[in-house]
Amino acid sequence: ASKAALGAVMRKLVHQCFGVLKTRMKWDENYAATA
């Protein structure tokens, strides 16, 4: 695989990870508030 393709895949994974972390933190806040 070329470096450009590898970089694009890595960036995609990083964004996915940040998205999961953000939604998980929001979910935890809502859960704590309702619990």
All heavy atoms as atom14 arrays in JSON, in Angstrom:
{
  "sequence": "ASKAALGAVMRKLVHQCFGVLKTRMKWDENYAATA",
  "atom14_mask": [
    [1, 1, 1, 1, 1, 0, 0, 0, 0, 0, 0, 0, 0, 0],
    [1, 1, 1, 1, 1, 1, 0, 0, 0, 0, 0, 0, 0, 0],
    [1, 1, 1, 1, 1, 1, 1, 1, 1, 0, 0, 0, 0, 0],
    [1, 1, 1, 1, 1, 0, 0, 0, 0, 0, 0, 0, 0, 0],
    [1, 1, 1, 1, 1, 0, 0, 0, 0, 0, 0, 0, 0, 0],
    [1, 1, 1, 1, 1, 1, 1, 1, 0, 0, 0, 0, 0, 0],
    [1, 1, 1, 1, 0, 0, 0, 0, 0, 0, 0, 0, 0, 0],
    [1, 1, 1, 1, 1, 0, 0, 0, 0, 0, 0, 0, 0, 0],
    [1, 1, 1, 1, 1, 1, 1, 0, 0, 0, 0, 0, 0, 0],
    [1, 1, 1, 1, 1, 1, 1, 1, 0, 0, 0, 0, 0, 0],
    [1, 1, 1, 1, 1, 1, 1, 1, 1, 1, 1, 0, 0, 0],
    [1, 1, 1, 1, 1, 1, 1, 1, 1, 0, 0, 0, 0, 0],
    [1, 1, 1, 1, 1, 1, 1, 1, 0, 0, 0, 0, 0, 0],
    [1, 1, 1, 1, 1, 1, 1, 0, 0, 0, 0, 0, 0, 0],
    [1, 1, 1, 1, 1, 1, 1, 1, 1, 1, 0, 0, 0, 0],
    [1, 1, 1, 1, 1, 1, 1, 1, 1, 0, 0, 0, 0, 0],
    [1, 1, 1, 1, 1, 1, 0, 0, 0, 0, 0, 0, 0, 0],
    [1, 1, 1, 1, 1, 1, 1, 1, 1, 1, 1, 0, 0, 0],
    [1, 1, 1, 1, 0, 0, 0, 0, 0, 0, 0, 0, 0, 0],
    [1, 1, 1, 1, 1, 1, 1, 0, 0, 0, 0, 0, 0, 0],
    [1, 1, 1, 1, 1, 1, 1, 1, 0, 0, 0, 0, 0, 0],
    [1, 1, 1, 1, 1, 1, 1, 1, 1, 0, 0, 0, 0, 0],
    [1, 1, 1, 1, 1, 1, 1, 0, 0, 0, 0, 0, 0, 0],
    [1, 1, 1, 1, 1, 1, 1, 1, 1, 1, 1, 0, 0, 0],
    [1, 1, 1, 1, 1, 1, 1, 1, 0, 0, 0, 0, 0, 0],
    [1, 1, 1, 1, 1, 1, 1, 1, 1, 0, 0, 0, 0, 0],
    [1, 1, 1, 1, 1, 1, 1, 1, 1, 1, 1, 1, 1, 1],
    [1, 1, 1, 1, 1, 1, 1, 1, 0, 0, 0, 0, 0, 0],
    [1, 1, 1, 1, 1, 1, 1, 1, 1, 0, 0, 0, 0, 0],
    [1, 1, 1, 1, 1, 1, 1, 1, 0, 0, 0, 0, 0, 0],
    [1, 1, 1, 1, 1, 1, 1, 1, 1, 1, 1, 1, 0, 0],
    [1, 1, 1, 1, 1, 0, 0, 0, 0, 0, 0, 0, 0, 0],
    [1, 1, 1, 1, 1, 0, 0, 0, 0, 0, 0, 0, 0, 0],
    [1, 1, 1, 1, 1, 1, 1, 0, 0, 0, 0, 0, 0, 0],
    [1, 1, 1, 1, 1, 0, 0, 0, 0, 0, 0, 0, 0, 0]
  ],
  "atom14_positions": [
    [[0.84, -1.21, 0.0], [0.0, 0.0, 0.0], [0.87, 1.26, 0.0], [1.94, 1.25, 0.6], [-0.89, 0.0, 1.24], [0.0, 0.0, 0.0], [0.0, 0.0, 0.0], [0.0, 0.0, 0.0], [0.0, 0.0, 0.0], [0.0, 0.0, 0.0], [0.0, 0.0, 0.0], [0.0, 0.0, 0.0], [0.0, 0.0, 0.0], [0.0, 0.0, 0.0]],
    [[0.39, 2.27, -0.67], [1.16, 3.52, -0.73], [1.04, 4.28, 0.58], [0.13, 4.05, 1.37], [0.64, 4.4, -1.87], [-0.68, 4.84, -1.57], [0.0, 0.0, 0.0], [0.0, 0.0, 0.0], [0.0, 0.0, 0.0], [0.0, 0.0, 0.0], [0.0, 0.0, 0.0], [0.0, 0.0, 0.0], [0.0, 0.0, 0.0], [0.0, 0.0, 0.0]],
    [[1.98, 5.2, 0.81], [1.96, 5.97, 2.06], [0.71, 6.84, 2.14], [0.14, 7.03, 3.21], [3.22, 6.84, 2.15], [4.46, 6.03, 2.51], [5.64, 6.94, 2.78], [6.88, 6.14, 3.2], [8.01, 7.03, 3.48], [0.0, 0.0, 0.0], [0.0, 0.0, 0.0], [0.0, 0.0, 0.0], [0.0, 0.0, 0.0], [0.0, 0.0, 0.0]],
    [[0.26, 7.36, 0.98], [-0.92, 8.21, 0.98], [-2.15, 7.41, 1.4], [-2.96, 7.87, 2.21], [-1.13, 8.8, -0.42], [0.0, 0.0, 0.0], [0.0, 0.0, 0.0], [0.0, 0.0, 0.0], [0.0, 0.0, 0.0], [0.0, 0.0, 0.0], [0.0, 0.0, 0.0], [0.0, 0.0, 0.0], [0.0, 0.0, 0.0], [0.0, 0.0, 0.0]],
    [[-2.28, 6.19, 0.88], [-3.43, 5.35, 1.23], [-3.37, 4.97, 2.7], [-4.37, 5.0, 3.4], [-3.43, 4.1, 0.35], [0.0, 0.0, 0.0], [0.0, 0.0, 0.0], [0.0, 0.0, 0.0], [0.0, 0.0, 0.0], [0.0, 0.0, 0.0], [0.0, 0.0, 0.0], [0.0, 0.0, 0.0], [0.0, 0.0, 0.0], [0.0, 0.0, 0.0]],
    [[-2.17, 4.63, 3.16], [-2.0, 4.25, 4.56], [-2.36, 5.42, 5.47], [-3.05, 5.25, 6.48], [-0.55, 3.82, 4.8], [-0.3, 3.15, 6.16], [-1.09, 1.86, 6.27], [1.19, 2.85, 6.32], [0.0, 0.0, 0.0], [0.0, 0.0, 0.0], [0.0, 0.0, 0.0], [0.0, 0.0, 0.0], [0.0, 0.0, 0.0], [0.0, 0.0, 0.0]],
    [[-1.94, 6.61, 5.11], [-2.23, 7.8, 5.9], [-3.73, 8.06, 5.96], [-4.25, 8.44, 7.0], [0.0, 0.0, 0.0], [0.0, 0.0, 0.0], [0.0, 0.0, 0.0], [0.0, 0.0, 0.0], [0.0, 0.0, 0.0], [0.0, 0.0, 0.0], [0.0, 0.0, 0.0], [0.0, 0.0, 0.0], [0.0, 0.0, 0.0], [0.0, 0.0, 0.0]],
    [[-4.42, 7.84, 4.83], [-5.86, 8.07, 4.79], [-6.58, 7.1, 5.7], [-7.51, 7.46, 6.42], [-6.37, 7.92, 3.35], [0.0, 0.0, 0.0], [0.0, 0.0, 0.0], [0.0, 0.0, 0.0], [0.0, 0.0, 0.0], [0.0, 0.0, 0.0], [0.0, 0.0, 0.0], [0.0, 0.0, 0.0], [0.0, 0.0, 0.0], [0.0, 0.0, 0.0]],
    [[-6.13, 5.85, 5.71], [-6.75, 4.83, 6.56], [-6.51, 5.16, 8.03], [-7.42, 5.07, 8.85], [-6.18, 3.43, 6.23], [-6.65, 2.4, 7.26], [-6.62, 3.0, 4.83], [0.0, 0.0, 0.0], [0.0, 0.0, 0.0], [0.0, 0.0, 0.0], [0.0, 0.0, 0.0], [0.0, 0.0, 0.0], [0.0, 0.0, 0.0], [0.0, 0.0, 0.0]],
    [[-5.28, 5.56, 8.36], [-4.95, 5.89, 9.74], [-5.81, 7.05, 10.23], [-6.34, 7.03, 11.33], [-3.47, 6.26, 9.85], [-2.55, 5.07, 9.67], [-2.6, 3.92, 11.06], [-1.74, 4.9, 12.28], [0.0, 0.0, 0.0], [0.0, 0.0, 0.0], [0.0, 0.0, 0.0], [0.0, 0.0, 0.0], [0.0, 0.0, 0.0], [0.0, 0.0, 0.0]],
    [[-5.95, 8.08, 9.37], [-6.73, 9.26, 9.73], [-8.19, 8.86, 9.97], [-8.84, 9.32, 10.9], [-6.65, 10.29, 8.6], [-7.11, 11.68, 9.04], [-6.86, 12.7, 7.93], [-5.46, 12.75, 7.57], [-5.0, 12.61, 6.32], [-5.84, 12.41, 5.33], [-3.71, 12.67, 6.08], [0.0, 0.0, 0.0], [0.0, 0.0, 0.0], [0.0, 0.0, 0.0]],
    [[-8.7, 7.96, 9.12], [-10.08, 7.5, 9.24], [-10.28, 6.81, 10.59], [-11.25, 7.05, 11.3], [-10.38, 6.53, 8.1], [-11.86, 6.27, 7.9], [-12.08, 5.43, 6.66], [-13.55, 5.22, 6.38], [-13.74, 4.39, 5.18], [0.0, 0.0, 0.0], [0.0, 0.0, 0.0], [0.0, 0.0, 0.0], [0.0, 0.0, 0.0], [0.0, 0.0, 0.0]],
    [[-9.33, 5.95, 10.96], [-9.44, 5.23, 12.22], [-9.38, 6.19, 13.4], [-10.12, 6.04, 14.38], [-8.3, 4.2, 12.32], [-8.47, 2.97, 11.45], [-7.2, 2.12, 11.5], [-9.67, 2.14, 11.88], [0.0, 0.0, 0.0], [0.0, 0.0, 0.0], [0.0, 0.0, 0.0], [0.0, 0.0, 0.0], [0.0, 0.0, 0.0], [0.0, 0.0, 0.0]],
    [[-8.5, 7.18, 13.3], [-8.36, 8.15, 14.4], [-9.67, 8.91, 14.59], [-10.14, 9.08, 15.72], [-7.22, 9.15, 14.1], [-7.24, 10.31, 15.1], [-5.87, 8.42, 14.18], [0.0, 0.0, 0.0], [0.0, 0.0, 0.0], [0.0, 0.0, 0.0], [0.0, 0.0, 0.0], [0.0, 0.0, 0.0], [0.0, 0.0, 0.0], [0.0, 0.0, 0.0]],
    [[-10.3, 9.32, 13.47], [-11.56, 10.05, 13.58], [-12.64, 9.16, 14.18], [-13.46, 9.62, 14.97], [-11.99, 10.55, 12.19], [-11.29, 11.81, 11.79], [-11.54, 13.02, 12.42], [-10.37, 12.06, 10.83], [-10.77, 13.94, 11.86], [-10.06, 13.39, 10.9], [0.0, 0.0, 0.0], [0.0, 0.0, 0.0], [0.0, 0.0, 0.0], [0.0, 0.0, 0.0]],
    [[-12.64, 7.88, 13.8], [-13.64, 6.96, 14.35], [-13.45, 6.82, 15.86], [-14.41, 6.82, 16.61], [-13.51, 5.59, 13.68], [-14.15, 5.57, 12.3], [-14.08, 4.18, 11.67], [-13.25, 3.38, 12.06], [-14.93, 3.92, 10.71], [0.0, 0.0, 0.0], [0.0, 0.0, 0.0], [0.0, 0.0, 0.0], [0.0, 0.0, 0.0], [0.0, 0.0, 0.0]],
    [[-12.19, 6.72, 16.28], [-11.9, 6.57, 17.71], [-12.39, 7.8, 18.48], [-13.02, 7.68, 19.52], [-10.4, 6.39, 17.92], [-9.84, 4.74, 17.44], [0.0, 0.0, 0.0], [0.0, 0.0, 0.0], [0.0, 0.0, 0.0], [0.0, 0.0, 0.0], [0.0, 0.0, 0.0], [0.0, 0.0, 0.0], [0.0, 0.0, 0.0], [0.0, 0.0, 0.0]],
    [[-12.1, 8.99, 17.95], [-12.53, 10.21, 18.63], [-14.04, 10.29, 18.68], [-14.63, 10.7, 19.67], [-11.97, 11.45, 17.9], [-10.59, 11.81, 18.36], [-9.52, 11.79, 17.47], [-10.36, 12.17, 19.68], [-8.24, 12.11, 17.9], [-9.08, 12.5, 20.11], [-8.02, 12.47, 19.21], [0.0, 0.0, 0.0], [0.0, 0.0, 0.0], [0.0, 0.0, 0.0]],
    [[-14.7, 9.85, 17.61], [-16.17, 9.87, 17.58], [-16.74, 8.96, 18.64], [-17.68, 9.32, 19.34], [0.0, 0.0, 0.0], [0.0, 0.0, 0.0], [0.0, 0.0, 0.0], [0.0, 0.0, 0.0], [0.0, 0.0, 0.0], [0.0, 0.0, 0.0], [0.0, 0.0, 0.0], [0.0, 0.0, 0.0], [0.0, 0.0, 0.0], [0.0, 0.0, 0.0]],
    [[-16.15, 7.78, 18.8], [-16.63, 6.83, 19.82], [-16.41, 7.4, 21.21], [-17.29, 7.32, 22.06], [-15.88, 5.48, 19.67], [-16.17, 4.58, 20.88], [-16.32, 4.78, 18.38], [0.0, 0.0, 0.0], [0.0, 0.0, 0.0], [0.0, 0.0, 0.0], [0.0, 0.0, 0.0], [0.0, 0.0, 0.0], [0.0, 0.0, 0.0], [0.0, 0.0, 0.0]],
    [[-15.25, 8.01, 21.43], [-14.96, 8.58, 22.75], [-15.94, 9.7, 23.08], [-16.44, 9.79, 24.19], [-13.53, 9.12, 22.77], [-12.44, 8.03, 22.84], [-11.07, 8.66, 22.69], [-12.53, 7.27, 24.15], [0.0, 0.0, 0.0], [0.0, 0.0, 0.0], [0.0, 0.0, 0.0], [0.0, 0.0, 0.0], [0.0, 0.0, 0.0], [0.0, 0.0, 0.0]],
    [[-16.22, 10.55, 22.1], [-17.13, 11.67, 22.33], [-18.53, 11.16, 22.66], [-19.14, 11.6, 23.63], [-17.19, 12.56, 21.08], [-16.02, 13.52, 20.99], [-16.18, 14.42, 19.79], [-15.01, 15.37, 19.65], [-15.13, 16.2, 18.44], [0.0, 0.0, 0.0], [0.0, 0.0, 0.0], [0.0, 0.0, 0.0], [0.0, 0.0, 0.0], [0.0, 0.0, 0.0]],
    [[-19.04, 10.22, 21.87], [-20.39, 9.72, 22.1], [-20.44, 8.96, 23.43], [-21.43, 9.03, 24.15], [-20.83, 8.78, 20.96], [-19.84, 7.78, 20.78], [-21.03, 9.56, 19.68], [0.0, 0.0, 0.0], [0.0, 0.0, 0.0], [0.0, 0.0, 0.0], [0.0, 0.0, 0.0], [0.0, 0.0, 0.0], [0.0, 0.0, 0.0], [0.0, 0.0, 0.0]],
    [[-19.38, 8.27, 23.77], [-19.36, 7.51, 25.04], [-19.39, 8.47, 26.22], [-20.07, 8.23, 27.2], [-18.1, 6.64, 25.09], [-18.09, 5.74, 26.32], [-16.92, 4.8, 26.29], [-17.04, 3.83, 25.22], [-16.01, 3.09, 24.79], [-14.83, 3.23, 25.32], [-16.19, 2.23, 23.83], [0.0, 0.0, 0.0], [0.0, 0.0, 0.0], [0.0, 0.0, 0.0]],
    [[-18.66, 9.58, 26.14], [-18.65, 10.54, 27.24], [-20.03, 11.17, 27.4], [-20.53, 11.32, 28.51], [-17.6, 11.63, 26.98], [-16.2, 11.17, 27.37], [-15.01, 12.51, 27.44], [-14.58, 12.69, 25.72], [0.0, 0.0, 0.0], [0.0, 0.0, 0.0], [0.0, 0.0, 0.0], [0.0, 0.0, 0.0], [0.0, 0.0, 0.0], [0.0, 0.0, 0.0]],
    [[-20.68, 11.51, 26.28], [-22.02, 12.09, 26.33], [-22.99, 11.07, 26.93], [-23.81, 11.39, 27.77], [-22.48, 12.48, 24.92], [-21.86, 13.76, 24.43], [-22.37, 14.11, 23.05], [-21.72, 15.38, 22.52], [-22.15, 15.66, 21.15], [0.0, 0.0, 0.0], [0.0, 0.0, 0.0], [0.0, 0.0, 0.0], [0.0, 0.0, 0.0], [0.0, 0.0, 0.0]],
    [[-22.85, 9.83, 26.51], [-23.74, 8.76, 26.99], [-23.55, 8.58, 28.48], [-24.51, 8.42, 29.22], [-23.42, 7.47, 26.24], [-24.41, 6.38, 26.55], [-25.61, 6.19, 25.95], [-24.25, 5.35, 27.54], [-26.21, 5.09, 26.52], [-25.42, 4.56, 27.49], [-23.26, 5.03, 28.47], [-25.59, 3.46, 28.34], [-23.44, 3.93, 29.31], [-24.59, 3.17, 29.24]],
    [[-22.31, 8.6, 28.94], [-22.03, 8.43, 30.37], [-22.64, 9.57, 31.17], [-23.19, 9.36, 32.23], [-20.51, 8.4, 30.61], [-19.94, 7.02, 30.31], [-20.73, 6.08, 30.19], [-18.71, 6.9, 30.2], [0.0, 0.0, 0.0], [0.0, 0.0, 0.0], [0.0, 0.0, 0.0], [0.0, 0.0, 0.0], [0.0, 0.0, 0.0], [0.0, 0.0, 0.0]],
    [[-22.57, 10.8, 30.64], [-23.14, 11.94, 31.36], [-24.64, 11.77, 31.49], [-25.22, 11.96, 32.56], [-22.84, 13.23, 30.59], [-21.4, 13.69, 30.77], [-21.11, 14.93, 29.96], [-22.05, 15.47, 29.37], [-19.93, 15.34, 29.9], [0.0, 0.0, 0.0], [0.0, 0.0, 0.0], [0.0, 0.0, 0.0], [0.0, 0.0, 0.0], [0.0, 0.0, 0.0]],
    [[-25.3, 11.37, 30.4], [-26.75, 11.19, 30.43], [-27.11, 10.05, 31.38], [-28.08, 10.12, 32.12], [-27.27, 10.88, 29.02], [-27.12, 12.09, 28.1], [-27.06, 13.21, 28.57], [-27.04, 11.85, 26.82], [0.0, 0.0, 0.0], [0.0, 0.0, 0.0], [0.0, 0.0, 0.0], [0.0, 0.0, 0.0], [0.0, 0.0, 0.0], [0.0, 0.0, 0.0]],
    [[-26.34, 9.0, 31.33], [-26.61, 7.83, 32.17], [-26.47, 8.19, 33.65], [-27.29, 7.81, 34.46], [-25.61, 6.72, 31.79], [-25.89, 5.42, 32.53], [-26.9, 4.57, 32.11], [-25.12, 5.05, 33.63], [-27.17, 3.39, 32.77], [-25.37, 3.86, 34.3], [-26.4, 3.02, 33.87], [-26.63, 1.86, 34.54], [0.0, 0.0, 0.0], [0.0, 0.0, 0.0]],
    [[-25.41, 8.93, 33.96], [-25.17, 9.32, 35.36], [-26.3, 10.24, 35.84], [-26.71, 10.18, 36.98], [-23.82, 10.01, 35.47], [0.0, 0.0, 0.0], [0.0, 0.0, 0.0], [0.0, 0.0, 0.0], [0.0, 0.0, 0.0], [0.0, 0.0, 0.0], [0.0, 0.0, 0.0], [0.0, 0.0, 0.0], [0.0, 0.0, 0.0], [0.0, 0.0, 0.0]],
    [[-26.79, 11.1, 34.96], [-27.81, 12.05, 35.35], [-29.16, 11.35, 35.61], [-29.9, 11.73, 36.5], [-28.0, 13.1, 34.25], [0.0, 0.0, 0.0], [0.0, 0.0, 0.0], [0.0, 0.0, 0.0], [0.0, 0.0, 0.0], [0.0, 0.0, 0.0], [0.0, 0.0, 0.0], [0.0, 0.0, 0.0], [0.0, 0.0, 0.0], [0.0, 0.0, 0.0]],
    [[-29.44, 10.29, 34.84], [-30.72, 9.61, 34.99], [-30.66, 8.51, 36.05], [-31.67, 8.13, 36.6], [-31.15, 8.98, 33.64], [-30.11, 8.13, 33.18], [-31.44, 10.06, 32.61], [0.0, 0.0, 0.0], [0.0, 0.0, 0.0], [0.0, 0.0, 0.0], [0.0, 0.0, 0.0], [0.0, 0.0, 0.0], [0.0, 0.0, 0.0], [0.0, 0.0, 0.0]],
    [[-29.47, 8.0, 36.35], [-29.34, 6.89, 37.28], [-29.62, 7.32, 38.73], [-29.31, 8.43, 39.1], [-27.93, 6.3, 37.18], [0.0, 0.0, 0.0], [0.0, 0.0, 0.0], [0.0, 0.0, 0.0], [0.0, 0.0, 0.0], [0.0, 0.0, 0.0], [0.0, 0.0, 0.0], [0.0, 0.0, 0.0], [0.0, 0.0, 0.0], [0.0, 0.0, 0.0]]
  ]
}
